[in-house]
């Protein structure tokens, strides 16, 4: 592949890498982007989809390579979190006020709500890079994680491939809008998490006096 379609802005910076590396470069960046390391894997996927729209790559292959790389990388991050997450939290958690009690509550929340989080995480920067690690550290059952991981990766790869393939070189404005909405979504998610923690603290605080009350004779 040579002589890319002339993409705008940040998308253009990845054209030489895709020209030289092809599907291998796509798999590498998508994989790293889904396994803790913040590289422009999502952007690379969009560029590859645009290339597919111009006939330079195969659109089905782009989607399948992105799905396989994203799924496998998140699985590796999950295993790392499962094996080392608790040890890291025990060792360093007190620096960020993550006590064993708070970690236990987070673990319980992840077990109950982890699957939808894993499915949606791909579409939000920061969560896309860390969702596998967090799921493993919070002991979300592996079978449940794998199912949600594969499904979420398929949605993510399919959505961006379809958007890039359909929009072609006009992808620039659409991509900037998508990034803007992702940045707006982060504080919303942080607020929802804060509200959940505050609600759990409030219920626990009002339950403790009842727990300490002497039993009636």
N, CA, C and O of each residue as an XYZ file, in Angstrom:
868
protein
N       0.851     -1.196      0.000
C       0.000      0.000      0.000
C       0.880      1.236      0.000
O       1.856      1.300      0.747
N       0.562      2.187     -0.799
C       1.304      3.435     -0.823
C       0.384      4.524     -1.322
O      -0.601      4.273     -2.016
N       0.743      5.766     -0.940
C      -0.087      6.866     -1.388
C      -1.464      6.809     -0.795
O      -2.435      6.507     -1.488
N      -1.560      7.100      0.490
C      -2.832      7.028      1.190
C      -3.853      7.993      0.644
O      -3.538      8.801     -0.229
N      -5.083      7.922      1.146
C      -6.159      8.730      0.600
C      -6.134     10.186      1.024
O      -7.039     10.932      0.650
N      -5.130     10.634      1.795
C      -5.056     12.036      2.161
C      -6.011     12.395      3.279
O      -6.919     13.203      3.083
N      -5.822     11.815      4.433
C      -6.715     12.046      5.562
C      -6.318     13.301      6.319
O      -5.164     13.724      6.254
N      -7.269     13.908      7.043
C      -6.985     15.167      7.732
C      -6.413     14.946      9.135
O      -6.599     13.889      9.737
N      -5.717     15.963      9.638
C      -5.333     16.042     11.044
C      -4.580     14.842     11.570
O      -3.662     14.318     10.939
N      -5.013     14.417     12.784
C      -4.335     13.314     13.475
C      -4.404     12.013     12.695
O      -3.522     11.166     12.829
N      -5.427     11.844     11.890
C      -5.548     10.609     11.121
C      -4.410     10.467     10.108
O      -3.966      9.357      9.815
N      -3.945     11.599      9.578
C      -2.915     11.553      8.545
C      -1.585     11.037      9.076
O      -0.805     10.456      8.321
N      -1.312     11.241     10.374
C      -0.029     10.829     10.943
C       0.149      9.312     10.928
O       1.277      8.822     10.966
N      -0.945      8.575     10.874
C      -0.849      7.120     10.915
C      -0.801      6.485      9.529
O      -0.578      5.281      9.399
N      -1.009      7.289      8.508
C      -0.988      6.735      7.147
C       0.335      6.064      6.790
O       0.309      4.958      6.252
N       1.505      6.683      7.066
C       2.766      6.003      6.709
C       2.945      4.668      7.418
O       3.442      3.705      6.832
N       2.530      4.615      8.706
C       2.659      3.365      9.447
C       1.769      2.281      8.849
O       2.184      1.128      8.733
N       0.552      2.649      8.472
C      -0.348      1.675      7.867
C       0.126      1.290      6.468
O      -0.011      0.136      6.060
N       0.683      2.253      5.732
C       1.220      1.953      4.395
C       2.312      0.892      4.471
O       2.378     -0.003      3.628
N       3.175      0.996      5.492
C       4.302      0.082      5.612
C       3.933     -1.217      6.323
O       4.374     -2.295      5.924
N       3.127     -1.111      7.370
C       2.855     -2.284      8.202
C       1.595     -3.040      7.872
O       1.483     -4.215      8.219
N       0.636     -2.409      7.211
C      -0.595     -3.082      6.831
C      -1.369     -3.651      8.003
O      -1.522     -2.989      9.029
N      -1.856     -4.866      7.859
C      -2.678     -5.488      8.895
C      -1.894     -5.740     10.187
O      -2.469     -5.720     11.276
N      -0.584     -5.976     10.068
C       0.227     -6.203     11.264
C       0.291     -4.937     12.119
O       0.199     -5.009     13.344
N       0.447     -3.781     11.476
C       0.460     -2.513     12.211
C      -0.891     -2.245     12.857
O      -0.965     -1.752     13.982
N      -1.954     -2.571     12.141
C      -3.297     -2.422     12.699
C      -3.460     -3.287     13.940
O      -3.936     -2.812     14.971
N      -3.070     -4.543     13.849
C      -3.205     -5.460     14.987
C      -2.367     -4.995     16.178
O      -2.815     -5.072     17.322
N      -1.149     -4.512     15.908
C      -0.264     -4.084     16.994
C      -0.841     -2.901     17.760
O      -0.914     -2.930     18.989
N      -1.247     -1.868     17.043
C      -1.746     -0.672     17.733
C      -3.087     -0.924     18.408
O      -3.318     -0.442     19.518
N      -3.967     -1.663     17.762
C      -5.254     -1.979     18.385
C      -5.036     -2.823     19.636
O      -5.677     -2.597     20.662
N      -4.129     -3.796     19.550
C      -3.857     -4.640     20.706
C      -3.301     -3.854     21.874
O      -3.778     -4.010     22.998
N      -2.306     -3.015     21.640
C      -1.724     -2.219     22.721
C      -2.758     -1.270     23.324
O      -2.785     -1.053     24.535
N      -3.605     -0.709     22.462
C      -4.621      0.241     22.924
C      -5.680     -0.418     23.796
O      -6.372      0.263     24.553
N      -5.810     -1.727     23.698
C      -6.788     -2.456     24.495
C      -6.135     -3.207     25.653
O      -6.776     -4.034     26.300
N      -4.860     -2.918     25.912
C      -4.143     -3.611     26.983
C      -3.257     -2.638     27.755
O      -2.039     -2.801     27.824
N      -3.898     -1.623     28.331
C      -3.262     -0.698     29.282
C      -2.423      0.390     28.610
O      -2.316      1.486     29.161
N      -1.825      0.135     27.445
C      -0.899      1.083     26.827
C      -1.668      2.051     25.926
O      -2.267      1.612     24.945
N      -1.671      3.354     26.226
C      -2.474      4.318     25.470
C      -1.824      4.752     24.160
O      -1.169      5.792     24.100
N      -2.007      3.962     23.127
C      -1.552      4.313     21.781
C      -2.795      4.530     20.914
O      -3.887      4.120     21.305
N      -2.652      5.168     19.743
C      -3.831      5.487     18.917
C      -4.376      4.293     18.135
O      -4.444      4.331     16.906
N      -4.758      3.252     18.837
C      -5.284      2.067     18.162
C      -6.625      2.319     17.510
O      -6.873      1.847     16.401
N      -7.496      3.059     18.183
C      -8.807      3.357     17.604
C      -8.653      4.201     16.347
O      -9.347      3.980     15.355
N      -7.739      5.173     16.392
C      -7.485      6.005     15.218
C      -6.949      5.173     14.068
O      -7.334      5.373     12.916
N      -6.057      4.238     14.383
C      -5.518      3.352     13.341
C      -6.629      2.516     12.708
O      -6.630      2.297     11.497
N      -7.569      2.050     13.522
C      -8.691      1.286     12.991
C      -9.503      2.126     12.011
O      -9.919      1.631     10.963
N      -9.727      3.382     12.345
C     -10.496      4.260     11.464
C      -9.754      4.485     10.149
O     -10.355      4.447      9.075
N      -8.444      4.719     10.241
C      -7.648      4.911      9.023
C      -7.712      3.657      8.143
O      -7.879      3.762      6.928
N      -7.581      2.478      8.749
C      -7.655      1.228      7.988
C      -9.023      1.069      7.323
O      -9.117      0.588      6.194
N     -10.091      1.478      8.034
C     -11.432      1.381      7.457
C     -11.586      2.330      6.274
O     -12.220      1.987      5.276
N     -11.008      3.519      6.384
C     -11.034      4.453      5.257
C     -10.262      3.866      4.072
O     -10.703      3.968      2.927
N      -9.110      3.251      4.350
C      -8.349      2.584      3.299
C      -9.198      1.497      2.629
O      -9.165      1.331      1.410
N      -9.951      0.769      3.441
C     -10.813     -0.274      2.886
C     -11.860      0.327      1.951
O     -12.206     -0.257      0.924
N     -12.358      1.509      2.329
C     -13.342      2.173      1.479
C     -12.784      2.615      0.146
O     -13.529      2.777     -0.820
N     -11.462      2.813      0.084
C     -10.832      3.202     -1.181
C     -10.259      1.997     -1.925
O      -9.635      2.149     -2.975
N     -10.474      0.796     -1.375
C     -10.003     -0.415     -2.033
C      -8.589     -0.818     -1.689
O      -8.069     -1.771     -2.270
N      -7.940     -0.118     -0.753
C      -6.554     -0.423     -0.405
C      -6.451     -1.567      0.596
O      -5.399     -2.197      0.700
N      -7.515     -1.845      1.331
C      -7.549     -2.955      2.271
C      -8.913     -3.620      2.150
O      -9.832     -3.069      1.543
N      -9.036     -4.800      2.730
C     -10.301     -5.531      2.708
C     -11.082     -5.195      3.970
O     -10.564     -5.351      5.076
N     -12.314     -4.737      3.821
C     -13.074     -4.246      4.965
C     -13.369     -5.360      5.973
O     -13.348     -5.116      7.179
N     -13.642     -6.574      5.498
C     -13.906     -7.686      6.411
C     -12.647     -8.031      7.195
O     -12.709     -8.291      8.397
N     -11.500     -8.033      6.509
C     -10.238     -8.329      7.188
C      -9.909     -7.275      8.224
O      -9.424     -7.608      9.306
N     -10.162     -6.007      7.919
C      -9.916     -4.926      8.880
C     -10.723     -5.154     10.152
O     -10.185     -5.072     11.256
N     -12.017     -5.440      9.996
C     -12.876     -5.651     11.160
C     -12.449     -6.868     11.965
O     -12.419     -6.823     13.195
N     -12.118     -7.960     11.273
C     -11.734     -9.189     11.972
C     -10.398     -9.047     12.693
O     -10.247     -9.518     13.821
N      -9.426     -8.397     12.046
C      -8.120     -8.190     12.683
C      -8.280     -7.311     13.924
O      -7.709     -7.605     14.975
N      -9.053     -6.238     13.801
C      -9.267     -5.349     14.953
C      -9.985     -6.083     16.084
O      -9.621     -5.939     17.252
N     -10.997     -6.864     15.740
C     -11.726     -7.613     16.770
C     -10.817     -8.617     17.477
O     -10.820     -8.701     18.705
N     -10.044     -9.371     16.710
C      -9.167    -10.384     17.299
C      -8.098     -9.740     18.180
O      -7.822    -10.226     19.277
N      -7.496     -8.651     17.705
C      -6.442     -7.988     18.473
C      -6.989     -7.378     19.753
O      -6.373     -7.493     20.812
N      -8.145     -6.729     19.660
C      -8.744     -6.104     20.844
C      -9.139     -7.159     21.866
O      -8.889     -6.987     23.059
N      -9.748     -8.234     21.419
C     -10.185     -9.293     22.336
C      -8.997     -9.954     23.026
O      -9.000    -10.124     24.245
N      -7.976    -10.330     22.242
C      -6.819    -11.025     22.802
C      -6.053    -10.139     23.778
O      -5.608    -10.607     24.826
N      -5.899     -8.864     23.439
C      -5.159     -7.956     24.313
C      -5.882     -7.753     25.641
O      -5.247     -7.753     26.696
N      -7.193     -7.580     25.600
C      -7.946     -7.412     26.836
C      -7.918     -8.681     27.682
O      -7.906     -8.607     28.911
N      -7.906     -9.843     27.034
C      -7.775    -11.103     27.772
C      -6.439    -11.156     28.517
O      -6.383    -11.582     29.671
N      -5.361    -10.720     27.848
C      -4.048    -10.697     28.499
C      -4.053     -9.733     29.684
O      -3.494    -10.037     30.737
N      -4.686     -8.567     29.511
C      -4.771     -7.594     30.604
C      -5.592     -8.157     31.757
O      -5.275     -7.922     32.923
N      -6.646     -8.898     31.432
C      -7.468     -9.519     32.475
C      -6.629    -10.490     33.310
O      -6.685    -10.467     34.539
N      -5.857    -11.337     32.642
C      -5.034    -12.309     33.351
C      -3.995    -11.618     34.233
O      -3.707    -12.080     35.337
N      -3.432    -10.512     33.743
C      -2.482     -9.745     34.555
C      -3.175     -9.191     35.800
O      -2.646     -9.274     36.909
N      -4.362     -8.626     35.598
C      -5.098     -8.089     36.730
C      -5.516     -9.166     37.716
O      -5.507     -8.947     38.928
N      -5.883    -10.332     37.193
C      -6.316    -11.434     38.058
C      -5.158    -11.945     38.924
O      -5.348    -12.295     40.088
N      -3.953    -11.980     38.333
C      -2.806    -12.539     39.051
C      -2.079    -11.522     39.912
O      -1.566    -11.865     40.977
N      -2.030    -10.267     39.461
C      -1.223     -9.278     40.165
C      -2.035     -8.127     40.747
O      -1.518     -7.354     41.553
N      -3.309     -8.001     40.346
C      -4.097     -6.848     40.772
C      -4.240     -6.737     42.270
O      -4.030     -5.660     42.828
N      -4.593     -7.822     42.938
C      -4.777     -7.786     44.385
C      -3.480     -7.450     45.107
O      -3.483     -6.693     46.077
N      -2.366     -8.016     44.630
C      -1.073     -7.735     45.260
C      -0.704     -6.268     45.113
O      -0.199     -5.652     46.052
N      -0.959     -5.703     43.927
C      -0.652     -4.292     43.721
C      -1.521     -3.402     44.590
O      -1.050     -2.399     45.128
N      -2.795     -3.767     44.730
C      -3.696     -2.973     45.554
C      -3.319     -3.083     47.022
O      -3.340     -2.084     47.741
N      -2.970     -4.295     47.484
C      -2.536     -4.476     48.869
C      -1.283     -3.657     49.169
O      -1.117     -3.134     50.271
N      -0.413     -3.554     48.177
C       0.875     -2.878     48.393
C       0.770     -1.362     48.265
O       1.373     -0.617     49.037
N      -0.019     -0.911     47.258
C      -0.044      0.515     46.971
C      -1.407      1.172     47.190
O      -1.530      2.391     47.069
N      -2.423      0.382     47.507
C      -3.767      0.927     47.605
C      -3.919      2.014     48.648
O      -4.694      2.950     48.454
N      -3.177      1.906     49.773
C      -3.347      2.893     50.835
C      -2.895      4.284     50.414
O      -3.292      5.281     51.016
N      -2.045      4.348     49.357
C      -1.595      5.660     48.881
C      -2.738      6.441     48.243
O      -2.713      7.671     48.219
N      -3.732      5.736     47.729
C      -4.889      6.395     47.114
C      -6.155      6.124     47.925
O      -7.269      6.205     47.406
N      -5.963      5.796     49.226
C      -7.081      5.584     50.161
C      -7.981      4.427     49.727
O      -9.185      4.431     49.986
N      -7.383      3.444     49.067
C      -8.138      2.250     48.677
C      -7.913      1.185     49.742
O      -7.002      0.365     49.627
N      -8.741      1.200     50.772
C      -8.611      0.265     51.875
C      -9.151     -1.103     51.471
O      -9.878     -1.203     50.482
N      -8.815     -2.158     52.212
C      -9.363     -3.483     51.888
C     -10.885     -3.496     51.854
O     -11.482     -4.190     51.032
N     -11.522     -2.726     52.752
C     -12.982     -2.687     52.784
C     -13.541     -2.049     51.503
O     -14.507     -2.546     50.924
N     -12.934     -0.964     51.078
C     -13.385     -0.303     49.851
C     -13.136     -1.185     48.635
O     -13.957     -1.241     47.720
N     -12.009     -1.865     48.630
C     -11.706     -2.765     47.517
C     -12.713     -3.908     47.452
O     -13.114     -4.324     46.366
N     -13.122     -4.417     48.618
C     -14.107     -5.497     48.649
C     -15.436     -5.030     48.072
O     -16.098     -5.781     47.356
N     -15.833     -3.792     48.379
C     -17.081     -3.264     47.832
C     -16.975     -3.070     46.322
O     -17.921     -3.352     45.587
N     -15.806     -2.582     45.857
C     -15.603     -2.426     44.409
C     -15.645     -3.777     43.701
O     -16.189     -3.900     42.604
N     -15.065     -4.780     44.340
C     -15.056     -6.116     43.774
C     -16.481     -6.660     43.653
O     -16.835     -7.275     42.648
N     -17.294     -6.425     44.691
C     -18.687     -6.872     44.661
C     -19.457     -6.161     43.548
O     -20.254     -6.781     42.843
N     -19.213     -4.852     43.395
C     -19.897     -4.093     42.345
C     -19.511     -4.615     40.962
O     -20.366     -4.750     40.087
N     -18.223     -4.909     40.765
C     -17.763     -5.385     39.457
C     -18.360     -6.749     39.137
O     -18.679     -7.034     37.983
N     -18.509     -7.587     40.149
C     -19.092     -8.901     39.898
C     -20.556     -8.797     39.493
O     -21.050     -9.608     38.710
N     -21.251     -7.791     40.031
C     -22.671     -7.634     39.705
C     -22.897     -6.837     38.434
O     -23.862     -7.092     37.713
N     -22.032     -5.880     38.145
C     -22.241     -4.976     37.010
C     -21.113     -5.044     35.987
O     -21.080     -4.238     35.057
N     -20.199     -5.978     36.137
C     -18.996     -5.987     35.317
C     -19.231     -6.212     33.845
O     -18.541     -5.610     33.022
N     -20.183     -7.060     33.475
C     -20.380     -7.389     32.065
C     -20.798     -6.176     31.229
O     -20.202     -5.950     30.176
N     -21.793     -5.386     31.646
C     -22.108     -4.192     30.842
C     -20.978     -3.179     30.820
O     -20.809     -2.475     29.824
N     -20.188     -3.084     31.909
C     -19.045     -2.174     31.920
C     -18.032     -2.603     30.867
O     -17.537     -1.772     30.106
N     -17.722     -3.897     30.821
C     -16.749     -4.408     29.860
C     -17.236     -4.185     28.427
O     -16.444     -3.838     27.551
N     -18.523     -4.382     28.189
C     -19.074     -4.193     26.838
C     -18.961     -2.736     26.386
O     -18.599     -2.459     25.243
N     -19.273     -1.813     27.291
C     -19.297     -0.399     26.918
C     -17.933      0.262     26.979
O     -17.733      1.311     26.366
N     -16.982     -0.329     27.706
C     -15.697      0.322     27.966
C     -14.923      0.631     26.698
O     -14.179      1.610     26.659
N     -15.080     -0.186     25.649
C     -14.311      0.010     24.425
C     -14.543      1.391     23.810
O     -13.667      1.922     23.127
N     -15.701      1.963     24.049
C     -16.047      3.213     23.392
C     -15.615      4.441     24.182
O     -15.908      5.567     23.777
N     -14.926      4.244     25.300
C     -14.508      5.371     26.135
C     -13.005      5.276     26.382
O     -12.517      4.277     26.911
N     -12.274      6.322     25.994
C     -10.841      6.349     26.267
C     -10.603      6.221     27.763
O     -11.441      6.640     28.562
N      -9.495      5.660     28.141
C      -9.097      5.309     29.512
C      -9.746      3.987     29.899
O      -9.052      3.054     30.302
N     -11.078      3.892     29.780
C     -11.725      2.611     30.085
C     -11.336      1.547     29.072
O     -11.181      0.378     29.425
N     -11.178      1.946     27.816
C     -10.780      0.966     26.797
C      -9.421      0.355     27.148
O      -9.211     -0.844     26.966
N      -8.515      1.172     27.644
C      -7.180      0.675     27.963
C      -7.143     -0.143     29.256
O      -6.282     -1.009     29.412
N      -8.059      0.121     30.175
C      -7.941     -0.464     31.515
C      -9.019     -1.465     31.884
O      -8.933     -2.077     32.949
N     -10.039     -1.659     31.043
C     -11.174     -2.465     31.483
C     -10.791     -3.923     31.749
O     -11.324     -4.538     32.673
N      -9.881     -4.480     30.958
C      -9.456     -5.858     31.199
C      -8.709     -5.996     32.510
O      -8.950     -6.928     33.276
N      -7.803     -5.067     32.766
C      -7.034     -5.087     34.009
C      -7.945     -4.951     35.225
O      -7.786     -5.675     36.208
N      -8.906     -4.016     35.158
C      -9.821     -3.805     36.278
C     -10.729     -5.011     36.494
O     -10.987     -5.404     37.632
N     -11.207     -5.592     35.408
C     -12.068     -6.766     35.532
C     -11.320     -7.917     36.192
O     -11.879     -8.624     37.030
N     -10.054     -8.108     35.817
C      -9.266     -9.166     36.436
C      -8.957     -8.883     37.885
O      -9.062     -9.777     38.725
N      -8.575     -7.646     38.200
C      -8.248     -7.280     39.575
C      -9.455     -7.406     40.495
O      -9.313     -7.706     41.681
N     -10.663     -7.172     39.936
C     -11.882     -7.266     40.727
C     -12.555     -8.625     40.626
O     -13.694     -8.798     41.060
N     -11.840     -9.596     40.045
C     -12.269    -10.993     40.016
C     -13.637    -11.202     39.366
O     -14.443    -12.004     39.836
N     -13.885    -10.468     38.279
C     -15.047    -10.806     37.465
C     -14.796    -12.199     36.891
O     -13.737    -12.428     36.306
N     -15.738    -13.138     37.038
C     -15.503    -14.501     36.532
C     -15.026    -14.513     35.092
O     -15.544    -13.780     34.250
N     -14.032    -15.353     34.813
C     -13.374    -15.325     33.511
C     -14.340    -15.591     32.361
O     -14.265    -14.936     31.322
N     -15.241    -16.544     32.542
C     -16.175    -16.864     31.460
C     -17.063    -15.669     31.138
O     -17.329    -15.387     29.970
N     -17.519    -14.968     32.170
C     -18.363    -13.792     31.950
C     -17.564    -12.679     31.290
O     -18.063    -12.001     30.392
N     -16.326    -12.488     31.732
C     -15.495    -11.456     31.114
C     -15.247    -11.765     29.640
O     -15.357    -10.879     28.792
N     -14.915    -13.017     29.335
C     -14.596    -13.390     27.961
C     -15.784    -13.151     27.031
O     -15.613    -12.671     25.910
N     -16.978    -13.485     27.496
C     -18.168    -13.273     26.673
C     -18.403    -11.781     26.431
O     -18.642    -11.359     25.300
N     -18.332    -10.984     27.507
C     -18.543     -9.542     27.372
C     -17.429     -8.898     26.565
O     -17.670     -7.975     25.788
N     -16.204     -9.387     26.751
C     -15.056     -8.859     26.036
C     -15.183     -9.093     24.532
O     -14.972     -8.174     23.741
N     -15.523    -10.302     24.139
C     -15.668    -10.621     22.716
C     -16.808     -9.828     22.085
O     -16.682     -9.327     20.967
N     -17.924     -9.718     22.811
C     -19.083     -8.978     22.289
C     -18.763     -7.488     22.173
O     -19.052     -6.867     21.150
N     -18.161     -6.910     23.229
C     -17.822     -5.490     23.204
C     -16.807     -5.166     22.119
O     -16.916     -4.138     21.450
N     -15.812     -6.046     21.941
C     -14.810     -5.829     20.893
C     -15.450     -5.895     19.515
O     -15.075     -5.132     18.625
N     -16.412     -6.796     19.325
C     -17.101     -6.904     18.039
C     -17.904     -5.630     17.742
O     -17.892     -5.131     16.617
N     -18.602     -5.109     18.763
C     -19.357     -3.871     18.571
C     -18.431     -2.716     18.219
O     -18.699     -1.943     17.300
N     -17.334     -2.614     18.971
C     -16.388     -1.510     18.770
C     -15.732     -1.590     17.396
O     -15.716     -0.605     16.657
N     -15.193     -2.750     17.052
C     -14.533     -2.904     15.756
C     -15.523     -2.709     14.611
O     -15.211     -2.059     13.613
N     -16.716     -3.275     14.764
C     -17.717     -3.150     13.709
C     -18.182     -1.718     13.513
O     -18.346     -1.267     12.379
N     -18.399     -0.990     14.624
C     -18.898      0.383     14.529
C     -17.890      1.306     13.860
O     -18.244      2.058     12.953
N     -16.630      1.253     14.302
C     -15.627      2.151     13.722
C     -15.256      1.748     12.303
O     -14.970      2.608     11.470
N     -15.257      0.452     12.020
C     -14.980      0.021     10.648
C     -16.077      0.505      9.709
O     -15.798      1.005      8.619
N     -17.314      0.353     10.134
C     -18.432      0.795      9.293
C     -18.402      2.305      9.090
O     -18.657      2.790      7.988
N     -18.090      3.052     10.155
C     -18.063      4.509     10.045
C     -16.949      4.968      9.107
O     -17.175      5.802      8.230
N     -15.751      4.423      9.293
C     -14.640      4.810      8.430
C     -14.843      4.378      6.995
O     -14.521      5.118      6.066
N     -15.376      3.182      6.810
C     -15.607      2.652      5.467
C     -16.653      3.489      4.732
O     -16.512      3.775      3.543
N     -17.708      3.879      5.461
C     -18.781      4.634      4.818
C     -18.445      6.097      4.587
O     -18.833      6.676      3.572
N     -17.716      6.701      5.538
C     -17.429      8.132      5.445
C     -16.271      8.430      4.513
O     -16.230      9.502      3.908
N     -15.323      7.500      4.382
C     -14.172      7.739      3.520
C     -13.341      8.909      4.011
O     -13.153      9.073      5.216
N     -12.841      9.728      3.089
C     -11.980     10.851      3.457
C     -12.748     11.980      4.125
O     -12.142     12.954      4.570
N     -14.062     11.871      4.205
C     -14.861     12.863      4.933
C     -14.982     12.516      6.418
O     -15.794     13.104      7.132
N     -14.165     11.552      6.885
C     -14.260     11.073      8.254
C     -13.814     12.123      9.270
O     -14.219     12.056     10.431
N     -12.987     13.093      8.863
C     -12.398     14.052      9.791
C     -13.388     14.700     10.754
O     -13.222     14.559     11.966
N     -14.412     15.405     10.269
C     -15.373     16.050     11.174
C     -16.107     15.047     12.066
O     -16.339     15.320     13.244
N     -16.472     13.895     11.513
C     -17.167     12.884     12.318
C     -16.271     12.369     13.434
O     -16.731     12.160     14.556
N     -14.995     12.162     13.130
C     -14.058     11.664     14.139
C     -13.871     12.687     15.254
O     -13.857     12.321     16.429
N     -13.730     13.944     14.907
C     -13.549     14.980     15.931
C     -14.771     15.069     16.840
O     -14.634     15.254     18.049
N     -15.967     14.938     16.261
C     -17.182     14.958     17.078
C     -17.234     13.753     18.011
O     -17.616     13.878     19.175
N     -16.848     12.582     17.495
C     -16.862     11.372     18.324
C     -15.892     11.501     19.491
O     -16.219     11.123     20.616
N     -14.699     12.035     19.230
C     -13.720     12.234     20.304
C     -14.244     13.218     21.334
O     -14.057     13.026     22.535
N     -14.903     14.277     20.864
C     -15.443     15.281     21.792
C     -16.483     14.660     22.712
O     -16.496     14.942     23.911
N     -17.349     13.826     22.170
C     -18.371     13.190     22.995
C     -17.752     12.193     23.976
O     -18.254     12.032     25.088
N     -16.676     11.528     23.579
C     -15.993     10.636     24.510
C     -15.419     11.415     25.686
O     -15.515     10.972     26.830
N     -14.823     12.571     25.412
C     -14.258     13.395     26.479
C     -15.345     13.914     27.410
O     -15.125     14.056     28.613
N     -16.524     14.198     26.846
C     -17.642     14.634     27.686
C     -18.186     13.487     28.530
O     -18.701     13.701     29.628
N     -18.067     12.267     28.007
C     -18.609     11.116     28.715
C     -17.791     10.752     29.951
O     -18.341     10.220     30.915
N     -16.495     11.028     29.941
C     -15.639     10.677     31.074
C     -16.097     11.327     32.376
O     -16.261     10.617     33.368
N     -16.316     12.674     32.425
C     -16.799     13.245     33.684
C     -18.182     12.747     34.086
O     -18.495     12.671     35.274
N     -19.015     12.405     33.096
C     -20.331     11.850     33.427
C     -20.173     10.513     34.137
O     -20.842     10.254     35.138
N     -19.285      9.659     33.617
C     -19.035      8.368     34.257
C     -18.432      8.550     35.642
O     -18.778      7.826     36.575
N     -17.524      9.523     35.777
C     -16.927      9.798     37.087
C     -17.992     10.254     38.082
O     -17.964      9.870     39.251
N     -18.929     11.077     37.610
C     -20.009     11.543     38.485
C     -20.909     10.386     38.911
O     -21.293     10.286     40.077
N     -21.242      9.516     37.960
C     -22.082      8.365     38.294
C     -21.394      7.457     39.311
O     -22.033      6.950     40.232
N     -20.072      7.253     39.136
C     -19.327      6.432     40.086
C     -19.311      7.079     41.462
O     -19.470      6.399     42.476
N     -19.118      8.403     41.496
C     -19.111      9.114     42.778
C     -20.475      9.003     43.464
O     -20.548      8.820     44.679
N     -21.549      9.113     42.688
C     -22.890      8.985     43.259
C     -23.129      7.583     43.802
O     -23.742      7.412     44.855
N     -22.640      6.585     43.077
C     -22.794      5.211     43.547
C     -22.052      5.002     44.867
O     -22.587      4.395     45.795
N     -20.822      5.506     44.947
C     -20.035      5.355     46.179
C     -20.697      6.095     47.326
O     -20.765      5.579     48.442
N     -21.195      7.324     47.056
C     -21.862      8.102     48.104
C     -23.121      7.392     48.590
O     -23.411      7.384     49.786
N     -23.866      6.798     47.664
C     -25.083      6.083     48.057
C     -24.745      4.876     48.924
O     -25.409      4.622     49.929
N     -23.698      4.123     48.529
C     -23.291      2.962     49.327
C     -22.812      3.386     50.714
O     -23.109      2.719     51.705
N     -22.072      4.494     50.786
C     -21.597      4.994     52.085
C     -22.761      5.428     52.957
O     -22.775      5.144     54.154
N     -23.746      6.117     52.369
C     -24.904      6.612     53.121
C     -25.717      5.447     53.690
O     -26.122      5.473     54.852
N     -25.950      4.426     52.863
C     -26.713      3.270     53.338
C     -25.953      2.528     54.427
O     -26.550      2.064     55.399
N     -24.651      2.415     54.269
C     -23.844      1.715     55.276
C     -23.820      2.489     56.585
O     -23.896      1.895     57.661
N     -23.715      3.805     56.501
C     -23.671      4.641     57.701
C     -24.962      4.540     58.497
O     -24.929      4.522     59.727
N     -26.117      4.473     57.801
C     -27.393      4.399     58.503
C     -27.735      2.976     58.934
O     -28.634      2.778     59.750
N     -27.039      1.999     58.402
C     -27.273      0.626     58.812
C     -26.455      0.261     60.043
O     -26.875     -0.581     60.837
N     -25.281      0.891     60.214
C     -24.398      0.537     61.319
C     -25.022      0.753     62.697
O     -24.866     -0.114     63.557
N     -25.739      1.889     62.957
C     -26.377      2.023     64.282
C     -27.370      0.909     64.581
O     -27.479      0.462     65.723
N     -28.094      0.457     63.560
C     -29.039     -0.636     63.761
C     -28.314     -1.935     64.088
O     -28.773     -2.727     64.911
N     -27.159     -2.144     63.421
C     -26.374     -3.351     63.660
C     -25.806     -3.376     65.077
O     -25.644     -4.440     65.674
N     -25.503     -2.175     65.611
C     -24.904     -2.100     66.944
C     -25.940     -2.073     68.054
O     -25.605     -2.248     69.226
N     -27.218     -1.850     67.683
C     -28.265     -1.766     68.700
C     -28.418     -3.111     69.425
O     -28.403     -4.160     68.782
N     -28.568     -3.087     70.788
C     -28.711     -4.349     71.524
C     -30.025     -5.033     71.179
O     -31.047     -4.384     70.959
N     -29.973     -6.325     71.139
C     -31.180     -7.099     70.827
C     -32.171     -6.981     71.967
O     -31.783     -6.979     73.136
N     -33.441     -6.884     71.634
C     -34.491     -6.805     72.665
C     -34.667     -8.142     73.332
O     -34.565     -9.192     72.698
N     -34.932     -8.091     74.624
C     -35.112     -9.307     75.393
C     -36.586     -9.619     75.579
O     -36.931    -10.619     76.209
